[in-house]
Amino acid sequence: TYWLGMKLFAIGSCVQEKMSITSLAQPVAKALYEKLHEVVNLSILELHAVNTPKIIVVHKEESDTRLLKANPSVGKFSDCHSSAAGKCLLAFSGEFDIDTTAPFALHKYTDHTVIDWDTFVKMIHEIKISCYALVDEEREYGLTCLGAPILVRYGHAIAALSIAGPSSRMKENLEHKIDCVIRAARQIS
């Protein structure tokens, strides 16, 4: 005979809007860092950037004692097409449709950077199926990243969780690392 009314729904929606993705993700990102000992980034999508979609790193977990550090730092922009988080965000964005978007410039950072539009579109479709992205020296030689989307209603990504490190370390137990990143992103979702 009793049920929750629209007033409680409205109050709950206000609370949900106030909860920051960073505060929700921070404990999971920290646990992921402690498990894998690689830099963990939490990134969001910026579609209105000049020329190409960008990601913004909003949280980072890393050690001060590691000599090799992965860029970018918190608050910095980076091209989506050469980052694992960026590719995940494009694949699962509710605002971006790879099939209807006019090709944008794919800047070549290394010989491994995907700069062919058709290849890039195919890669985004594969990420939609696998639910993770792997970037092997596409942004910087010697740097490998992998990321997974943080999904909300309707399967849209509001952020992406990624890890980055030297290619030699990242390729050790790669399947385990992929599983850990996907699980962490799902936990935040």
N, C-alpha and C positions, 0 to 999 in steps of 0.2 A: 504493500500500500504506500510505501515511501520510495521516492527516487530523487536523484540529484537534478536540480533545476538549472536553468540557463545562467542564473546569477553565480552559482558555484563554478560553472564552466568559464564564465568571464573572468572571475577572480583567478582561477587556475591558469588561464591564458596569460594574464598579466604577470604572474609569477614566472611562467615559462619564458616570457620575453626578457625578463630581468636577469635570468641565469646566463652567464657568459659561457661561451663555448670553451674559452681558455680555462675557466675555473673548473668546468666539468672534465676537461681533458687532462689537466695538469697531473693528477695522481696516476692516471693510466700511462701518460707519457714518461713520467718518472720511473714507474715500474718497468716499462719497456726498456728504458735506458739502463737500468740496473740489471736487467736480464741479459741484454745484448752488448752493452758497453759501446754502442755507436751513437752518434749524434741523432737526436729525435727532434723533428720539426713538426709543428702544427701550422698549417697554412690555409688561407682563404683565397677565394677567386676575386679578381678585379677585372671585370669585362670592359670597363669604360676607359682603360688605359690607351694611350696613343699607340697606333700601329698594330699591336698584338695583345691578346689577353695576357694578364700577368697574375702571379701569385704574390701574396704578402705573407711573410712568416710572422705569426702572431705569438708563438711560444716556442722555446727551444730548451731542450735538456741536453747538457754536455758537461764534460769534465774540464776543469781548468788546467789539469795536468797533462792532457793529451797534446802532443806536438802538432799532429795533423788535425786540423779543424775543417769542417765543411761550411761553406758559405751558402746562402746569405745569412746575415744576422737578423735579429728581430726587427721588424719594421721596414725591411728592405724589399724591393720589388725584384721579381725574376720572371723571365719568359716562361710561359706554360709549356711550350713545345719541347723544352730541353730539361724538364724536371719531372720526377715521378709524381709528386703531389699535383703539379699543374695538369699533367695528362689525366690523372684520376678526376680532378675537378672538372675538366672539360668533358670527360666521358659521362659523368653523372650530374652535370649541371641541369637545373630546371630552366635556366635562362639561355642556355647555349645549345644549339643543335648543329652538330658537325656536318650533317647532310644538307643543310640549307644555308650555312654560313659561307659567304664569299671567302675564297682563300686569302689568308693574310701572310705576311712575310715570315718565313721560317729562317731566322738568322743562323748561320753556320758558326758554331763555336769550336768544334773539333771535326775530325774526319768521320766521327761516328754520329754526329748530329743528323737527324732526319730532316731533310730540307725539301723533299718531294711531297707535294700536297696529297697525292693519291695514297702514297705509302703512309703518311701521317694519319689520314682518315681511316685506313685499314687498321692501324695500330690502336686508334681510339676505340674502334669497334671490338677489337680483341680484349681491350681493358674492360669493356662493359661485360664481357663474358667471364673473364678470369677474376674480376674484382680487385686487381692489383696492377701496378705498373712497375717496370724495371727499367732504369736508365743506366746504361753501362758506358761511361765515359762520353756521354753526349754533351755535357756542359763543360767538363774539365777532364783532361787526361788524368788517369789514376783515381778518379772518383766514381763510385757506383752508388746509386740510390734506389730504394724501392719504397713504394707508397701504396696506401689503400684509402678509399673514400670513407668519410664519416657521413652516414646517410640518415635522413629524416623521412618524414612522410613521403609517400609516392616514389621512394627510391632516389630522391634527389640528394646531392652532396651539399652540405653547408661548410665543410672543411675537409682536409685530408691530413692523414698522419703519415710521416715518412721517416726513414732512417737513411743515413748517409755515412760513408766511410771510404777508406782506401780500397780500391778494387780487390787487392789481394786478400784483405780480411773479409770483405763483404761476400766474396764468392765461396768462402769456407762455410759449410752448412747452410747454403743458400735456401734450400727448401724449408728448413727450420725457421730461418729469419722471415721468409715470406709468410709462413703460418703465424708467427708471432705478431707481425705487423697487421695482418688481416684480423686476427682475434682482438687485438687492442683497438683497432678502429671500430669493430663491431661492438665492443664493450662500451665505447663512448657513444656509439649510435643508439 
